[in-house]
Amino acid sequence: MSEHVPEAANGGRPSGRIPLSILDLAPISAGRTAAQALRDTVDLARHAERWGYHRYWLAEHHFVRVASSSSVTLLGLVAAATERIRVGTAAVQVGHHTSASVVEAFGTIDALHPGRLDLGIGRSGHRKAQFGSEAGKPAAQRRTEVRDGIVVPPPFDPGRITDRSRFVAALQALQLPGAQSLDFPEQVEQIRGLLDGSFVTGDGVALHAVPGEGAQVRLWIFGSSAGESAELAGRLGLPFAAAYHVAPGSALDAVAAYRAAFRPSAVLAEPYAVISADVLVGPDEETARYRARGYGHWVYSIRSGAGAADYRAPDSVPPLTAEQERLVEDRIATRFVGTPDDVAARLAALRRVSDANEILATTIAFEHRHRLESHRLLADAWAARGEQLDTPQSGAA
């Protein structure tokens, strides 16, 4: 890939190509520390910029063994360590934050690194946040489909997570006693108002975020199903990101729902969607499969309700039990593991079947050097393909 993908006049997407971006969770490998994981994140971001990735986004997760719990703080560190690549959150769990705190934090970073920030927000932490099912159809009635080589399993049923005590405790710890999050659409409107200077309280008092108001920040909405988030992003004419890497059974429906609901806005003339995928690229198939061994156990730690555990070394993980495999089989089947050309081809297919405008790749491996190699090999293979949009896009994000 080229050293830098320039921002385009049409809103930031390089013309004529499908951009490739990175989502980073700052995973902590077994025997290592959060400090090491954070240094690895900054290092990967610097390499991503040199390799020509379009964006570098950071996830927000709490009370688990990933180091991106304070995603906005980490965003500032990554912005300071890079020069040109767009950096953002994927996504701020706004149910755990006030609108003012989010806008002021982004305004502070934008003041020193103007015009590079993507403010991705998601419903996590909100009272109504939940997994959706395709068109309201129960997951039990769905069968795994394969579309252009892309596996689309039934949506995961969160009822299969039997131990919710940790999840409930985390929600309680992340809010002050008695505090109650706003409905998601209302909080999105607050954030938009604080950014553009139109915010007025329920008592009619105008408030202005300093810094924050007028910041050159792009607002994104994240979702994993054809539900409220996808519809809201479309109705407001905002760019949308769908999480195939987390919810492969419903992410394609989320993009379709977003496009169906889309209305042109001052931000976008046409819909613009990003879709994520979990990938691991190796120099050959055997090496890639070996390095991917710990993934099923890591996903199981999440799905079991315990939360993401340390990512284990390939040699340290036994085969999954039948019960473990049943709980994570959809995630394993939809992870793209293999050679650079193979993974790039599968990502191109995901782009086609989802009708997304951009690919967001996330990679977890025990060794940081293997994460670096995976992203480097993928960047080279993606550039060699020279992916083109099917039709010109005038409203890119």
One Martini backbone bead per residue (centre of mass of N, CA, C, O) as a GRO file, in nm:
protein
  397
    1MET     BB    1   0.102   0.032   0.012
    2SER     BB    2   0.078   0.340   0.056
    3GLU     BB    3   0.181   0.569   0.280
    4HIS     BB    4  -0.086   0.743   0.184
    5VAL     BB    5  -0.430   0.819   0.225
    6PRO     BB    6  -0.601   1.056   0.102
    7GLU     BB    7  -0.815   1.298   0.136
    8ALA     BB    8  -1.127   1.359   0.008
    9ALA     BB    9  -1.366   1.579  -0.119
   10ASN     BB   10  -1.610   1.358  -0.063
   11GLY     BB   11  -1.524   1.301   0.271
   12GLY     BB   12  -1.246   1.082   0.276
   13ARG     BB   13  -1.257   0.886   0.040
   14PRO     BB   14  -1.087   0.719  -0.164
   15SER     BB   15  -1.081   0.708  -0.488
   16GLY     BB   16  -1.142   0.385  -0.648
   17ARG     BB   17  -1.144   0.246  -0.353
   18ILE     BB   18  -1.121   0.009  -0.098
   19PRO     BB   19  -1.089   0.055   0.212
   20LEU     BB   20  -0.848  -0.012   0.475
   21SER     BB   21  -0.889  -0.102   0.817
   22ILE     BB   22  -0.852  -0.070   1.184
   23LEU     BB   23  -0.918  -0.279   1.468
   24ASP     BB   24  -0.850  -0.222   1.822
   25LEU     BB   25  -0.826  -0.390   2.158
   26ALA     BB   26  -0.571  -0.434   2.318
   27PRO     BB   27  -0.454  -0.710   2.374
   28ILE     BB   28  -0.378  -0.957   2.627
   29SER     BB   29  -0.127  -1.157   2.688
   30ALA     BB   30   0.000  -1.411   2.831
   31GLY     BB   31   0.223  -1.270   3.071
   32ARG     BB   32   0.115  -0.982   3.033
   33THR     BB   33   0.050  -0.636   2.998
   34ALA     BB   34  -0.116  -0.345   2.955
   35ALA     BB   35   0.131  -0.177   2.882
   36GLN     BB   36   0.218  -0.354   2.644
   37ALA     BB   37  -0.045  -0.331   2.481
   38LEU     BB   38  -0.029  -0.021   2.442
   39ARG     BB   39   0.239  -0.017   2.293
   40ASP     BB   40   0.139  -0.195   2.061
   41THR     BB   41  -0.077  -0.006   1.956
   42VAL     BB   42   0.106   0.228   1.877
   43ASP     BB   43   0.284   0.063   1.687
   44LEU     BB   44   0.061  -0.029   1.490
   45ALA     BB   45  -0.029   0.254   1.405
   46ARG     BB   46   0.234   0.337   1.271
   47HIS     BB   47   0.234   0.110   1.063
   48ALA     BB   48  -0.043   0.163   0.934
   49GLU     BB   49   0.036   0.432   0.812
   50ARG     BB   50   0.268   0.324   0.629
   51TRP     BB   51   0.066   0.101   0.484
   52GLY     BB   52  -0.224   0.270   0.423
   53TYR     BB   53  -0.429   0.292   0.621
   54HIS     BB   54  -0.718   0.476   0.683
   55ARG     BB   55  -0.784   0.354   0.974
   56TYR     BB   56  -0.784   0.381   1.351
   57TRP     BB   57  -0.954   0.179   1.574
   58LEU     BB   58  -1.113   0.179   1.906
   59ALA     BB   59  -1.211  -0.005   2.159
   60GLU     BB   60  -1.467  -0.068   2.426
   61HIS     BB   61  -1.367  -0.226   2.735
   62HIS     BB   62  -1.468  -0.380   3.052
   63PHE     BB   63  -1.329  -0.586   3.288
   64VAL     BB   64  -1.097  -0.695   3.096
   65ARG     BB   65  -0.829  -0.844   2.884
   66VAL     BB   66  -0.818  -0.535   2.785
   67ALA     BB   67  -0.666  -0.197   2.714
   68SER     BB   68  -0.947  -0.026   2.594
   69SER     BB   69  -1.130   0.118   2.812
   70SER     BB   70  -0.992   0.408   2.736
   71SER     BB   71  -1.042   0.505   2.427
   72VAL     BB   72  -0.997   0.816   2.430
   73THR     BB   73  -0.720   0.820   2.551
   74LEU     BB   74  -0.592   0.637   2.336
   75LEU     BB   75  -0.655   0.817   2.100
   76GLY     BB   76  -0.460   1.047   2.181
   77LEU     BB   77  -0.201   0.873   2.165
   78VAL     BB   78  -0.229   0.792   1.866
   79ALA     BB   79  -0.244   1.074   1.744
   80ALA     BB   80   0.044   1.161   1.855
   81ALA     BB   81   0.197   0.906   1.697
   82THR     BB   82   0.070   1.037   1.447
   83GLU     BB   83  -0.024   1.219   1.130
   84ARG     BB   84  -0.274   1.101   0.914
   85ILE     BB   85  -0.439   0.899   1.023
   86ARG     BB   86  -0.732   0.794   1.106
   87VAL     BB   87  -0.901   0.832   1.425
   88GLY     BB   88  -1.094   0.612   1.658
   89THR     BB   89  -1.408   0.486   1.771
   90ALA     BB   90  -1.523   0.118   1.833
   91ALA     BB   91  -1.709   0.220   2.063
   92VAL     BB   92  -1.862   0.446   2.233
   93GLN     BB   93  -2.028   0.384   2.539
   94VAL     BB   94  -2.275   0.606   2.605
   95GLY     BB   95  -2.407   0.477   2.865
   96HIS     BB   96  -2.119   0.566   3.030
   97HIS     BB   97  -2.176   0.864   2.918
   98THR     BB   98  -2.172   1.182   2.864
   99SER     BB   99  -2.205   1.401   2.617
  100ALA     BB  100  -2.001   1.612   2.718
  101SER     BB  101  -1.756   1.425   2.770
  102VAL     BB  102  -1.723   1.336   2.478
  103VAL     BB  103  -1.694   1.613   2.332
  104GLU     BB  104  -1.462   1.729   2.502
  105ALA     BB  105  -1.255   1.509   2.439
  106PHE     BB  106  -1.257   1.540   2.130
  107GLY     BB  107  -1.196   1.843   2.128
  108THR     BB  108  -0.916   1.822   2.254
  109ILE     BB  109  -0.784   1.646   2.035
  110ASP     BB  110  -0.862   1.820   1.784
  111ALA     BB  111  -0.700   2.075   1.863
  112LEU     BB  112  -0.417   1.905   1.802
  113HIS     BB  113  -0.574   1.697   1.571
  114PRO     BB  114  -0.707   1.804   1.311
  115GLY     BB  115  -0.929   1.617   1.102
  116ARG     BB  116  -0.897   1.284   1.227
  117LEU     BB  117  -1.176   1.223   1.368
  118ASP     BB  118  -1.372   0.939   1.492
  119LEU     BB  119  -1.704   0.923   1.628
  120GLY     BB  120  -1.786   0.635   1.773
  121ILE     BB  121  -2.114   0.501   1.848
  122GLY     BB  122  -2.289   0.310   2.106
  123ARG     BB  123  -2.537   0.128   2.303
  124SER     BB  124  -2.373   0.040   2.516
  125GLY     BB  125  -2.540   0.065   2.838
  126HIS     BB  126  -2.821   0.064   2.756
  127ARG     BB  127  -3.133  -0.033   2.832
  128LYS     BB  128  -3.196  -0.135   2.513
  129ALA     BB  129  -2.958  -0.302   2.478
  130GLN     BB  130  -2.937  -0.551   2.212
  131PHE     BB  131  -2.982  -0.819   2.041
  132GLY     BB  132  -3.061  -0.902   1.720
  133SER     BB  133  -3.290  -1.020   1.477
  134GLU     BB  134  -3.390  -1.125   1.186
  135ALA     BB  135  -3.677  -0.979   1.143
  136GLY     BB  136  -3.762  -1.128   1.423
  137LYS     BB  137  -3.625  -1.400   1.387
  138PRO     BB  138  -3.556  -1.674   1.523
  139ALA     BB  139  -3.262  -1.838   1.548
  140ALA     BB  140  -3.379  -2.136   1.537
  141GLN     BB  141  -3.494  -2.072   1.225
  142ARG     BB  142  -3.208  -2.057   1.137
  143ARG     BB  143  -2.961  -2.091   0.881
  144THR     BB  144  -2.684  -2.153   0.739
  145GLU     BB  145  -2.512  -1.946   0.514
  146VAL     BB  146  -2.375  -1.904   0.172
  147ARG     BB  147  -2.221  -1.604   0.039
  148ASP     BB  148  -1.977  -1.596  -0.165
  149GLY     BB  149  -1.825  -1.763   0.084
  150ILE     BB  150  -2.002  -1.639   0.310
  151VAL     BB  151  -2.073  -1.674   0.638
  152VAL     BB  152  -2.422  -1.705   0.769
  153PRO     BB  153  -2.532  -1.726   1.064
  154PRO     BB  154  -2.705  -1.746   1.317
  155PRO     BB  155  -2.795  -1.563   1.554
  156PHE     BB  156  -2.693  -1.492   1.855
  157ASP     BB  157  -2.797  -1.613   2.171
  158PRO     BB  158  -2.776  -1.457   2.480
  159GLY     BB  159  -2.921  -1.691   2.645
  160ARG     BB  160  -2.654  -1.878   2.645
  161ILE     BB  161  -2.571  -1.693   2.873
  162THR     BB  162  -2.572  -1.791   3.205
  163ASP     BB  163  -2.357  -1.572   3.316
  164ARG     BB  164  -2.451  -1.228   3.425
  165SER     BB  165  -2.303  -1.105   3.674
  166ARG     BB  166  -2.068  -0.947   3.544
  167PHE     BB  167  -2.233  -0.762   3.363
  168VAL     BB  168  -2.401  -0.626   3.585
  169ALA     BB  169  -2.164  -0.521   3.756
  170ALA     BB  170  -2.043  -0.340   3.537
  171LEU     BB  171  -2.281  -0.150   3.498
  172GLN     BB  172  -2.281  -0.046   3.791
  173ALA     BB  173  -1.976   0.061   3.791
  174LEU     BB  174  -2.029   0.271   3.532
  175GLN     BB  175  -2.236   0.403   3.737
  176LEU     BB  176  -2.399   0.603   3.917
  177PRO     BB  177  -2.601   0.617   4.164
  178GLY     BB  178  -2.914   0.649   3.993
  179ALA     BB  179  -2.828   0.646   3.719
  180GLN     BB  180  -2.953   0.726   3.377
  181SER     BB  181  -2.971   0.659   3.069
  182LEU     BB  182  -3.030   0.755   2.772
  183ASP     BB  183  -3.166   0.746   2.499
  184PHE     BB  184  -3.004   0.706   2.216
  185PRO     BB  185  -3.124   0.930   2.029
  186GLU     BB  186  -3.091   1.156   2.240
  187GLN     BB  187  -2.780   1.139   2.263
  188VAL     BB  188  -2.714   1.195   1.972
  189GLU     BB  189  -2.839   1.479   1.969
  190GLN     BB  190  -2.657   1.600   2.182
  191ILE     BB  191  -2.390   1.559   2.035
  192ARG     BB  192  -2.462   1.721   1.785
  193GLY     BB  193  -2.524   1.988   1.936
  194LEU     BB  194  -2.240   2.024   2.067
  195LEU     BB  195  -2.084   2.032   1.793
  196ASP     BB  196  -2.282   2.269   1.643
  197GLY     BB  197  -2.420   2.471   1.878
  198SER     BB  198  -2.748   2.368   1.947
  199PHE     BB  199  -2.754   2.330   2.247
  200VAL     BB  200  -3.041   2.260   2.466
  201THR     BB  201  -3.202   2.249   2.733
  202GLY     BB  202  -3.502   2.177   2.886
  203ASP     BB  203  -3.482   2.493   3.005
  204GLY     BB  204  -3.342   2.673   2.762
  205VAL     BB  205  -3.028   2.631   2.782
  206ALA     BB  206  -2.737   2.731   2.647
  207LEU     BB  207  -2.464   2.516   2.552
  208HIS     BB  208  -2.091   2.513   2.537
  209ALA     BB  209  -1.834   2.333   2.413
  210VAL     BB  210  -1.506   2.357   2.590
  211PRO     BB  211  -1.407   2.181   2.397
  212GLY     BB  212  -1.601   2.089   2.067
  213GLU     BB  213  -1.716   2.311   1.932
  214GLY     BB  214  -1.642   2.270   1.589
  215ALA     BB  215  -1.525   2.013   1.554
  216GLN     BB  216  -1.343   1.786   1.332
  217VAL     BB  217  -1.585   1.556   1.359
  218ARG     BB  218  -1.686   1.228   1.292
  219LEU     BB  219  -1.996   1.075   1.293
  220TRP     BB  220  -2.075   0.748   1.423
  221ILE     BB  221  -2.262   0.442   1.384
  222PHE     BB  222  -2.317   0.146   1.569
  223GLY     BB  223  -2.380  -0.207   1.469
  224SER     BB  224  -2.540  -0.565   1.463
  225SER     BB  225  -2.833  -0.485   1.354
  226ALA     BB  226  -3.177  -0.444   1.240
  227GLY     BB  227  -3.206  -0.167   1.417
  228GLU     BB  228  -3.184   0.128   1.570
  229SER     BB  229  -2.899   0.211   1.470
  230ALA     BB  230  -2.938   0.176   1.165
  231GLU     BB  231  -3.184   0.361   1.136
  232LEU     BB  232  -3.062   0.618   1.256
  233ALA     BB  233  -2.825   0.656   1.063
  234GLY     BB  234  -3.001   0.681   0.811
  235ARG     BB  235  -3.197   0.912   0.897
  236LEU     BB  236  -2.936   1.115   0.957
  237GLY     BB  237  -2.697   1.071   0.750
  238LEU     BB  238  -2.489   0.860   0.861
  239PRO     BB  239  -2.240   0.675   0.927
  240PHE     BB  240  -2.179   0.309   0.923
  241ALA     BB  241  -2.114   0.027   1.151
  242ALA     BB  242  -2.056  -0.325   1.113
  243ALA     BB  243  -2.034  -0.634   1.323
  244TYR     BB  244  -1.916  -0.923   1.202
  245HIS     BB  245  -1.703  -1.012   1.423
  246VAL     BB  246  -1.951  -1.042   1.640
  247ALA     BB  247  -2.225  -1.046   1.425
  248PRO     BB  248  -2.258  -1.252   1.160
  249GLY     BB  249  -2.586  -1.300   1.163
  250SER     BB  250  -2.658  -0.950   1.138
  251ALA     BB  251  -2.474  -0.744   0.979
  252LEU     BB  252  -2.596  -0.748   0.692
  253ASP     BB  253  -2.874  -0.643   0.787
  254ALA     BB  254  -2.772  -0.374   0.893
  255VAL     BB  255  -2.687  -0.253   0.624
  256ALA     BB  256  -2.961  -0.278   0.483
  257ALA     BB  257  -3.118  -0.101   0.687
  258TYR     BB  258  -2.954   0.152   0.649
  259ARG     BB  259  -3.005   0.192   0.344
  260ALA     BB  260  -3.319   0.201   0.366
  261ALA     BB  261  -3.309   0.462   0.578
  262PHE     BB  262  -3.173   0.659   0.403
  263ARG     BB  263  -3.083   1.012   0.423
  264PRO     BB  264  -2.990   1.285   0.308
  265SER     BB  265  -2.719   1.506   0.403
  266ALA     BB  266  -2.468   1.721   0.503
  267VAL     BB  267  -2.273   1.468   0.522
  268LEU     BB  268  -2.448   1.277   0.314
  269ALA     BB  269  -2.555   1.171  -0.005
  270GLU     BB  270  -2.471   0.876   0.073
  271PRO     BB  271  -2.426   0.586   0.180
  272TYR     BB  272  -2.198   0.468   0.456
  273ALA     BB  273  -2.023   0.154   0.498
  274VAL     BB  274  -1.888  -0.052   0.750
  275ILE     BB  275  -1.707  -0.369   0.778
  276SER     BB  276  -1.619  -0.623   0.991
  277ALA     BB  277  -1.321  -0.839   1.053
  278ASP     BB  278  -1.172  -1.138   1.144
  279VAL     BB  279  -0.812  -1.174   1.120
  280LEU     BB  280  -0.544  -1.406   0.990
  281VAL     BB  281  -0.220  -1.368   0.864
  282GLY     BB  282   0.003  -1.567   0.674
  283PRO     BB  283   0.257  -1.693   0.476
  284ASP     BB  284   0.083  -1.952   0.543
  285GLU     BB  285  -0.156  -2.171   0.623
  286GLU     BB  286  -0.023  -2.323   0.861
  287THR     BB  287   0.066  -2.074   1.023
  288ALA     BB  288  -0.207  -1.942   1.056
  289ARG     BB  289  -0.347  -2.177   1.206
  290TYR     BB  290  -0.158  -2.183   1.445
  291ARG     BB  291  -0.200  -1.880   1.540
  292ALA     BB  292  -0.529  -1.939   1.579
  293ARG     BB  293  -0.578  -2.135   1.828
  294GLY     BB  294  -0.676  -1.924   2.070
  295TYR     BB  295  -0.956  -1.807   1.979
  296GLY     BB  296  -1.181  -1.994   2.090
  297HIS     BB  297  -1.110  -1.949   2.392
  298TRP     BB  298  -1.152  -1.643   2.391
  299VAL     BB  299  -1.449  -1.643   2.307
  300TYR     BB  300  -1.548  -1.822   2.537
  301SER     BB  301  -1.486  -1.620   2.766
  302ILE     BB  302  -1.712  -1.432   2.667
  303ARG     BB  303  -1.967  -1.623   2.624
  304SER     BB  304  -1.969  -1.732   2.932
  305GLY     BB  305  -1.931  -1.435   3.107
  306ALA     BB  306  -1.623  -1.369   3.200
  307GLY     BB  307  -1.462  -1.256   2.980
  308ALA     BB  308  -1.189  -1.152   2.850
  309ALA     BB  309  -0.901  -1.311   2.823
  310ASP     BB  310  -0.616  -1.409   2.795
  311TYR     BB  311  -0.406  -1.460   2.533
  312ARG     BB  312  -0.304  -1.758   2.409
  313ALA     BB  313  -0.087  -1.980   2.330
  314PRO     BB  314  -0.089  -2.223   2.097
  315ASP     BB  315   0.054  -2.451   2.289
  316SER     BB  316  -0.168  -2.405   2.547
  317VAL     BB  317  -0.412  -2.527   2.381
  318PRO     BB  318  -0.668  -2.715   2.381
  319PRO     BB  319  -0.915  -2.862   2.274
  320LEU     BB  320  -1.225  -2.818   2.227
  321THR     BB  321  -1.507  -2.868   2.348
  322ALA     BB  322  -1.821  -2.929   2.262
  323GLU     BB  323  -1.941  -2.692   2.425
  324GLN     BB  324  -1.749  -2.474   2.329
  325GLU     BB  325  -1.796  -2.501   2.024
  326ARG     BB  326  -2.099  -2.430   2.019
  327LEU     BB  327  -2.053  -2.128   2.129
  328VAL     BB  328  -1.816  -2.051   1.877
  329GLU     BB  329  -1.865  -2.147   1.576
  330ASP     BB  330  -1.941  -1.878   1.433
  331ARG     BB  331  -1.666  -1.731   1.480
  332ILE     BB  332  -1.480  -1.937   1.345
  333ALA     BB  333  -1.628  -1.949   1.061
  334THR     BB  334  -1.582  -1.605   1.035
  335ARG     BB  335  -1.287  -1.633   1.028
  336PHE     BB  336  -0.997  -1.507   0.857
  337VAL     BB  337  -0.774  -1.767   0.761
  338GLY     BB  338  -0.447  -1.716   0.596
  339THR     BB  339  -0.351  -1.605   0.321
  340PRO     BB  340  -0.334  -1.312   0.170
  341ASP     BB  341  -0.507  -1.378  -0.082
  342ASP     BB  342  -0.739  -1.520   0.062
  343VAL     BB  343  -0.827  -1.296   0.258
  344ALA     BB  344  -0.870  -1.073   0.051
  345ALA     BB  345  -1.091  -1.227  -0.106
  346ARG     BB  346  -1.291  -1.253   0.136
  347LEU     BB  347  -1.321  -0.949   0.186
  348ALA     BB  348  -1.434  -0.884  -0.091
  349ALA     BB  349  -1.685  -1.061  -0.052
  350LEU     BB  350  -1.797  -0.915   0.194
  351ARG     BB  351  -1.836  -0.650   0.049
  352ARG     BB  352  -2.040  -0.752  -0.156
  353VAL     BB  353  -2.264  -0.888   0.032
  354SER     BB  354  -2.294  -0.613   0.212
  355ASP     BB  355  -2.249  -0.331   0.066
  356ALA     BB  356  -1.991  -0.203   0.142
  357ASN     BB  357  -1.724   0.058   0.150
  358GLU     BB  358  -1.563  -0.086   0.394
  359ILE     BB  359  -1.282  -0.228   0.569
  360LEU     BB  360  -1.253  -0.387   0.901
  361ALA     BB  361  -0.966  -0.500   1.066
  362THR     BB  362  -0.915  -0.768   1.301
  363THR     BB  363  -0.632  -0.870   1.520
  364ILE     BB  364  -0.543  -1.173   1.698
  365ALA     BB  365  -0.240  -1.241   1.883
  366PHE     BB  366   0.008  -1.341   2.083
  367GLU     BB  367   0.204  -1.198   1.892
  368HIS     BB  368   0.286  -0.893   1.786
  369ARG     BB  369   0.447  -0.971   1.527
  370HIS     BB  370   0.197  -1.121   1.404
  371ARG     BB  371   0.016  -0.880   1.376
  372LEU     BB  372   0.196  -0.717   1.194
  373GLU     BB  373   0.220  -0.925   0.966
  374SER     BB  374  -0.077  -0.947   0.899
  375HIS     BB  375  -0.122  -0.646   0.817
  376ARG     BB  376   0.097  -0.632   0.602
  377LEU     BB  377   0.004  -0.859   0.415
  378LEU     BB  378  -0.278  -0.743   0.368
  379ALA     BB  379  -0.198  -0.473   0.243
  380ASP     BB  380  -0.053  -0.592  -0.002
  381ALA     BB  381  -0.291  -0.763  -0.114
  382TRP     BB  382  -0.497  -0.532  -0.143
  383ALA     BB  383  -0.330  -0.359  -0.338
  384ALA     BB  384  -0.302  -0.580  -0.562
  385ARG     BB  385  -0.614  -0.589  -0.628
  386GLY     BB  386  -0.756  -0.310  -0.669
  387GLU     BB  387  -1.016  -0.225  -0.548
  388GLN     BB  388  -1.347  -0.163  -0.664
  389LEU     BB  389  -1.614   0.002  -0.718
  390ASP     BB  390  -1.912  -0.060  -0.867
  391THR     BB  391  -1.990   0.239  -0.788
  392PRO     BB  392  -2.004   0.551  -0.753
  393GLN     BB  393  -1.913   0.760  -0.464
  394SER     BB  394  -2.030   1.078  -0.328
  395GLY     BB  395  -2.076   1.004   0.010
  396ALA     BB  396  -1.823   0.975   0.162
  397ALA     BB  397  -1.648   0.942   0.485
   0.00000   0.00000   0.00000
